[in-house]
Amino acid sequence: MADSEFSLAALFASTHEDLPDAQPNILTVCTGNICRSPLAETVLATRLAGLDLRVHSAGTQALVGHGMPSEARELAERNGVPLQRAAGHRARLLNEQLMDDADLVLTMTAQHSTAAVQISPRRLHRTFTVREFARLAASLDDGVLRSIIRVSGNPRTRLNTLVQAIADQRGVAPRAGGDEDVIDPYRQSTEVYEQSASQMLPPLAQVERVVCLALQH
């Protein structure tokens, strides 16, 4: 292990606190909670279905009770989401309890992140745009992440430890070339839905990698 890897691992080994052994959960956030965040939620939940993990979503200005538009449902189904899961989604409003319960908050835009942290400032280091999280996570390879959680406790603690390590890459990892927002396709063409999905879905691979390392440890 390189010296920098050892130092990082030692830091987290000495400073993490064991959290209650509750089911870890990931919260995805957009505006209306009918297009982007439920697509991220359902795809991520499908990819991580074998793990003891809750993935859910909410909106900063949610169209409460509304389902996913047909374009979003089709994208979900094309990405392996069971029909019933996509069709059963109902929008809900982001609130403090949802934020405080989340171990990782993945938003679609920087504005959503700001709104989420205003609701629960204590979740600052657990809140990222999905593209920001992917960029920061990519700067830490599997070996470094495994070393960080080598002596950590239960699955929830391990996930939080890795999320904190990724948050600490802010200002260290190379900056993004532009903004890291996922465009809003609501009431737009099918092509815009496709563009939005192309910005959001590839970064979920980094989320999947980090969660699997934490929960399969």
PyMOL commands that set and color helices and strands:
alter all, ss='L'
color gray80, all
select helices_A, chain A and resi 3-15+36-47+70-78+83-87+96-101+110-119+121-126+130-138+142-148+155-167+190-200+204-215
alter helices_A, ss='H'
color red, helices_A
select strands_A, chain A and resi 25-30+54-59+104-107+127-129
alter strands_A, ss='S'
color yellow, strands_A
deselect
rebuild
show_as cartoon
